[in-house]
Amino acid sequence: MEDRPKRYMRETRTVRTSYVFPPDTNHLGTLFGGKLMAYIDDTASIAAAKLARCTVVTASTDSVDFIAPIRVGNVVTVEAMVSRTGRTSMEIFVKVTAEDLKTEETKIAAISFLTFVALDDDGKPTPVPEIIPETDEERWLNQTAIQRAEQRVLRKKQSEELAHYLSKMPL
């Protein structure tokens, strides 16, 4: 078995904070889901690159669960960190919070998991360091990632089957 370097989860922590302005929102005055998804992917990619120290690409957005609205005037904070590594892939955990600076109310607005793959200079998958959890939260994220990986494999297989079936259907 190869001996890969190791890095702490905290070393991959990446934070992005932005005001939510009217052009960022929908007709209800809440942040567009697609805009938030772009923030999530961008922040997660930086966390993955902090671990891999090479080019990384999004392999999947496993989930984005919208928990609470993010309103115009709020501050949105996107925090990402690598929660588990495979040989060349990384699961990234993302927590999104919304804060009202006037009332100091802060709430978790979304939770997301993404998978990234590290690429070498030829665009081929390349090994990444192993990740080491330290806190209880980090250990929980790391240990529960095994179940998410199993679900990810099943979902990908189902998507491939659906794509095969749909490619035979005229639209």
Order of alpha helices (4+ residues) and beta strands (2+ residues): beta-beta-alpha-beta-beta-beta-beta-beta-alpha
